[in-house]
Amino acid sequence: LDSGVTQIDILKPEPEEYIDTMGYIFKANVSDLSGISEVKMQLLNSTGDVVRNGTMIPNEEKPGQYEFGSDLILARGFYTVVVNATDGLGNKGGATRLTYLDYSIQVLDWEGIQTQIDADEGGTVIIEYTVAARGGNIMRFTMGYISTLSPFMMNATVSNGYGVAAVRDVFEDSQPLQIGPSGQDPIVSTFNLTLTFTNETVQALTPGESYPISYAVWLDVEVT
């Protein structure tokens, strides 16, 4: 007869952890003498509403550890993690942990437009990105060099319905771009990255070569 208590130890998030990502893997160690039949997780906002929930999956490489991955495209603030487990006899146990979702911005998806650039006349490349932001509505976009071409040499810009902003290879030189209404949290929106290759700058590229675009997005938050 199993008269013991189901042991639940929430590993992630850690105590007083601030989460600054738009996705997260929640982890917990769960054990019981009669075995575990199911482990569920809920994420509650400050008013007690369930905003994320699902079944935690056993980690095959770490016996007793269960995981649940979820997006965290949610407003900035305090949240409560609730883990409930059912053992092999149907008995239930639970554990909770308070966590905080902090400022964050992340590109969720992007869709490239394939194009051919004329070696004599140059051309334009436009890439659409989807971004999610928590705690602010202004972003800056930075990108690395393509071959020997800096973002400045390609007249790199990001644009959406709010405006156009210059892109550079460092945060301080890139211009801010509004990505959503003031006061809205979180924000999910799209914008275009535009690269212009003149007949001179295109000579820095090798015909038939693929050039990956390295980039970063930054949340431009004024801290008072």
N, C-alpha and C positions, 0 to 999 in steps of 0.2 A: 504494500500500500504506500502510495506516495503522499506523504503529509507535509512535504517541504514546500518552500516558497520558490516560485520561478525567479531566477536571478537575472536581472536586466541591468546592463551597464552601458550607458550611451557613450560611445567613443567620439563620434563626430556629429554635431559640433562639440568642441571641448567647453568646459565651464567658462562663461564670460567671453566666448569667442565672438568676434565681429566678422561677419561674412561679407566680403567685398567682391563676390563673383555673381554672375547671372545663372549659374548652374552649380549643383552641389551633390555630393554623394554622402548621404547620412549613413552612419555605421553604429552598430550596437552588438555587444556580446550578450547572448541569451543562452541560458542553460536550465535544465530541470531533470530530476532523476528519472522521470517517465518519458523524457524526450520532448521535443518541440514539434507541434503540428503546424503552427502558423504564427507569423510575426507581422503586425501591421504598424504603420507609422502615419501620424497626422501632423500637419503644421497648422497652428492656430494663430490668427492675428491678435492684436491687442484687445479686440472686442469679443474674442472667443469664437470667431467664425473659422471654419475649416477651409483653408485656402489651397492646401495640397494634401493628398493622401494616397496610399498605395500599400502593396505587400512588399515587405523586405525579403530579399532573396539571399539564400545561404551562399557564403563565399566558400567555394570548393577547396581553395588553397588554405583557408583558415577556419578549421572546424569550430563551430559555435558562434562565428561572426556572421551577421546579417547586414545587408546593404539595400539602400533605396536611393536611386538617382532621380533628380527632378530639376526642371528649370526653376529659377527663382526670380522671374520677371514680376516682381512685387514691389510695393511701396517701401520706402525706407522706414525702419522702426523695429520695435521689439516683437518677437514671435516666440511661441512655445512649441517645442518638439515633444510629441507624445508617442511613446512606443508601447504597444500592447502585445502580449504574447499569450498563446494558448498551448498548454502542454498536452501530452498524449492522453490524459484522462479528462480533458475538457476544462481543467482549471485555468484561470486567467490571472495574469500579473501585468503590472504597468510601471512605467517610469517617465518622468518629464524633465525637460531642461529648457531654460530660457536662453534665447540667442538674439542677436541683433543683426539686421540686414543693413549694411552701410552703403555709402556712395559706390556706384559701379556703373561701368559702361562697357558694352561688348558688341562686336559685330556678330550677328546671328547667322547671316547667310549672304551670299553674293552671287550675282549672275553675270558672267562675262559675255561680251559680245565679240565674236570672232571677226576679225577684219584683216585685210591685207593693206599694207602701207606701201605706196609707190616710192621706189628708191629715189626718184627724181623730184617728186612733188611733195612727199610726206603724207601725213594723214592724221586722223583723230581717232582715239580709242575712248570709249565710254563704258564704264563698269558700274552696275547698280548694286548697292549694298543695303542691307537691312540692319539697323542698329537698335539696341535696347539700352535705356539709361534709367538709373535710379538715383534720385536726389538732386537732379538738375536737368536743364533743357538746353544747355550750350555745350557743343563739342569742338574739339580741334582734331584734325586728321594729319598725321605725319606719314611719310613714306620714304623708303630708301632709294638709292640710285638704281637706275636701269642701265646696265653697262656703265658707261662713264657719264651718263646724263643725270643731272640732279633734277628734283621736282621743279625748280625754278626754270631750268632750261627747257622743260616740257610744258611750261605754263600750266602746271597741275592745279586744278581747282576741284572743290566739292560744291555741289549745289542741290537745292531742293526748292520747295515752294516759298521758303522764307528768304532765300538769297543765295549769294555766291561767296566763297571764301577761298583764299589762296592756300595752297598746300606746300609745306616745306619739309625738310628732313629733321627739324627739331621743333619741339612744342612751342617754344617762345616765338618763333618766326611764323608759324602757321596761324592763319586768322580764325577767329571763332565763328561758328555757324550755329544758328538756332535750329533745333531739331523737333521742337514741339511747343505747345502752349505753356506759358508760365504757370507754375503751380500744379501742373499735371504730373502724377507720379504713380507708376512708372510710365515711360514713354517708349513706344515702338514706332519707328518711322524708317523711311527709305531716303537715300540720297545717291547722287551720281558722282563718280570720280571721272574727270575728263583730263586726258593727256593729249597734248598737241605736238606732233612731230613735224618740224619744218623740213624742207629739202636739204638743209645743212645738218640738223641734228640727227636725222634718220641715218646718216652715214656712220654713226657710232654703233649701229646694230648690224649683226651678221645675218644675211639672208638665210631663212630656214631655221634660225635659232629660236628657242623658247626662252622668254625672260620672265621669271616669277616676280610678282610685285610684293614686296615686304611693306607692311603698314602697321600703324597703331592708331587707336582712337583714345582720346583723352576727354574726361569730363571736366569742363571748365567751371569750377565751383569757387565762389567767393566765400571764404570762411570768415565769419565775424565773431 
